[in-house]
Amino acid sequence: MPQNAPPLRVVDKLPYPVPVAVGLVTSVTYLTCAYTLPAWFALKLLAGRLSSLERAWLIAVIPITLCLSGVGLVASIKTYVIEAAGGEGM
């Protein structure tokens, strides 16, 4: 290998949609899997054992995480469009 060879970066070899698609999928699924679904399941499965404060917190978590997932989805779509147009992403 030559002394001045540039480092091989796998991400440079991928077509541009792959890293952006990973961001797109992550923005939609991460908060949903980590917070929304457990909060929803807790509300359904532990309904009789939750205090009013716990119930209120879980009810508040669900729309907050869905809104934040929506923000991430919009940002990922914006990045995808910019990358597809040949520009630089966010």
Buried (B, 14 or more C-beta within 10 A) or exposed (E): EEEEEEEEEEEEEEEEEEBBBEBBEEBBEBBBEEBBEEBBEBBEEEEEEBEEEEBEEBEEBBEEBEEBBEEBBEBBBEBBEBBEEEEEBE
